[in-house]
Amino acid sequence: MAERSGWEQVVTDLVAERGVSLTRYAYLLSGSRDDAADLVQDALVRTFGRLRNGFTVESAEAYVRRAILNSYLDTGRRRSRWLSTAHLHVTPEGRESSSGATDARLDLHAELAKLTPRERACIVLRYYDDLTIEGVAKALGIASGTVKRYLSDGLAKMAIALADDDVALEAALALKGSDHVE
C-alpha cells in the first residue's frame, strides 16, 4: 500500500478522530442529519481542495468548523430567499416518544430551526462551542453588541415559544442562565 502524503493523512486522522464532533456541530447548526453530513463534506472539500500542507489535526479542525459555519450561513441566505417564493412545504412523519427529555430536546431543536441563521449560529457558537461573546463576534465577523442582540432575540423567541412546556422552558432558561447576555 502506498504511503499517504501529509495532507491526506491529516484528513484521514481528522475524520477518524473528530468526524463525529464535526457532524454534531453541523447538525446543531442545520437541524438536519443529511444537511449536516453535506456541510461537513463540503467543508472538507473546501479546506483540502487545494493541496494544503502544514496542517495539524487541530488546526485543520478549526478551518473545517469555520467552513461549516460559512456554508451554513450562505445556505441560510439562499434558503430564506427560496422559502419566500416556495409555498409548498412537506413535513416528515414523526413518531411519538415516551421520554420527556426526548420531547424537550425535540422542542428545543424545533425552536432552533425557527430562528434566523445568524441567531441560530450565535446560539450554537455561544452555548455549544462555549465561545465567549467576543469569540462569537470574532468567528462571525460582527460586533459583540450585535452578537448580544442576536443571542437575546433568539433566546427570547425560544423562551416564549417554549413557555407552555415547563421542561423545555427550564432547559432554555438554564441555557440562557449559564452566561447572562448583557
N, C-alpha and C positions, 0 to 999 in steps of 0.2 A: 504494500500500500504506500502511495506517495506521501511524503511529508507535507503538511499543510503550511501555507505561508502565514505570516504573523497576523494579518487582519482576519483571515479565515478561522484561525484558532480562537481569536478574541470573540468572533461572532458565535462560534460553537460553544465556547465557555459561557458567554453571556446568556444565550438561550437556555443552556443547561442549568445554570445557577440562578438566574434572575428572570427567566421567561414567565413563570407563574406570577411573580410580583408585577412585572410589566403588563401582563394581560389583566390582572386585577385592577391596576391603576387605570388602564384604558377602559375597563368595564365601568368603573365608577364615573368616569367622565361621560361615556357614551350611553350607558344604561342597557346595552345590548351585547350579548356574548359574541355574536357574529361581527358586529361593528368593532368590538374590542380586538378581536383577532385580526381584522383588517387594518386597524390602526397600528397595531404592533408590527405587522408585516410591512406596511408602508413605511413606518419609521425605520425599521431595519434596512430596508432598501435605500431610503434616503440617506441614512447615516453611512452605510457602507457601499453605496452605489458607485462612488468614486474611490477607487482603491486607496483607502486611507491607512497609513501605518502610524505606529506610535501610540495607539490606544491601549489602555488597560481595560479590564472588565468594568472597573468603577467609572472611569471617565467615559467609556462608551455608553454605559447605562444612563449617565446624565444627558448625553447627546440624544439618545433614543427617547428618554422621557420628554425632553423638550420637543422633539419631532412629533411625538404622540400628541402633546398638548397643542402644538401649532396645527396639526392636521385636524384635530377635533374642532378647534375654533374656526378654521377655514370651512370645514364641513357644516358646522352650525350656521355660518353665514349663508352658504348655498342652500341648505335645507330650509332656513326660515324664508328665503325668497320663494322656494318651491312650494312650501306649505301655504303661502299666501295666495297661490293660484290653484293649487290642487285641492279639490273639495271632497274627494273620497278618501276615507281612512279605514283600514281594516285592522281590527284588534284581534290578536290570537286568543284562542280559548284558554281559560285558566282552570286550575284545579284548586279545590278548597284545601286549606291547610288546617291541621289540628293543633298547631303550635301558635301561641300568641306572639312569641318572639319572631316567628316567620312572618306573621301578619304585620307586625311593626316594621320589620325590615323592608317588606314589600311596599308598605305605605311610604316609608322614607325614600325608597328608590322611585316610586311613582311621583312623589313631590319633587325630587331632584330633577326628574325628567321634564317637569313643567317650568323649571327656571330657564332664564336666558343662558346662552352658552358662557358668557362672562361670569354671571352669578354662580353658575354651577362650577366653573373652573376655579373661581376664588374659594368656594366652599371645599372642594376636593383638595386643592393645594394647601389650604389652611388646616383642615382637620384630618385629612388622610395622610398627606405628605408631612404634616406637622411643621409647616413653614411659618415663620413669623409674618406679621403684616408686611414688613419691609421685604421679606423674602418672596412673598406672593407678588408684591408690586414689581420687584426686580424680574421675576420669572415671566410676568405678563407684559412688562414694559409700560406700566401705568403708575400713576401717583399712589402713594399709600392712602391718601384720603379717598381716592376712588375705590380702592380695594375695600376700605371700611364701609363705604356706601353699598358696594355690591354685596358684601357679607351681611350687612344689616338688612338690606332689602330682601335678599334671598332667605335668610333665616326667619324674617318676619312673615314672608309668604308661606314658608313651610309651617311655621307655628300656627298661623291662622287656619290653614287647611287641615292641620292635624289636631286642632283643638278638641274635636269630638272624640278622638281616640286617646284616652289617658296614657296608655303605654307608649304610643308613638310620640305624644306631646312630651312626655318625660324624657324620652330619648333625644328629641330635638332640643329641648331645653338643656339637657346635660351636654349636648354637643356645643351649644351656644355658651353655656356656663363654663366650659373648660378654659376659655380665654375670652374675657369680656371684650366686645368690639366697641371701641370708643367712638 
